[in-house]
Amino acid sequence: MPFDAFSIAHLAKELNEHLRNGRIDKIYQPDQETVIIEVFHPFPRRELQLLISVHPQYY
């Protein structure tokens, strides 16, 4: 999937909407290619997980 400026801008906007005012609670590295960032959001109260991977399966 190619990443052009439009795609990156949309991704940044979506991440900003969900992660704004959040606090990083935990960071996991389940394997060499994957990082999971757990974000606690106080209002509305929820926990979000951001999965970042370089594994080809997720492309």
Sequence and secondary structure as in RCSB ss.txt:
>XXXX:A:sequence
MPFDAFSIAHLAKELNEHLRNGRIDKIYQPDQETVIIEVFHPFPRRELQLLISVHPQYY
>XXXX:A:secstr
    HHHHHHHHHHHHHHHTT EEEEEEEEETTEEEEEEEETTTTEEEEEEEE  GGG 
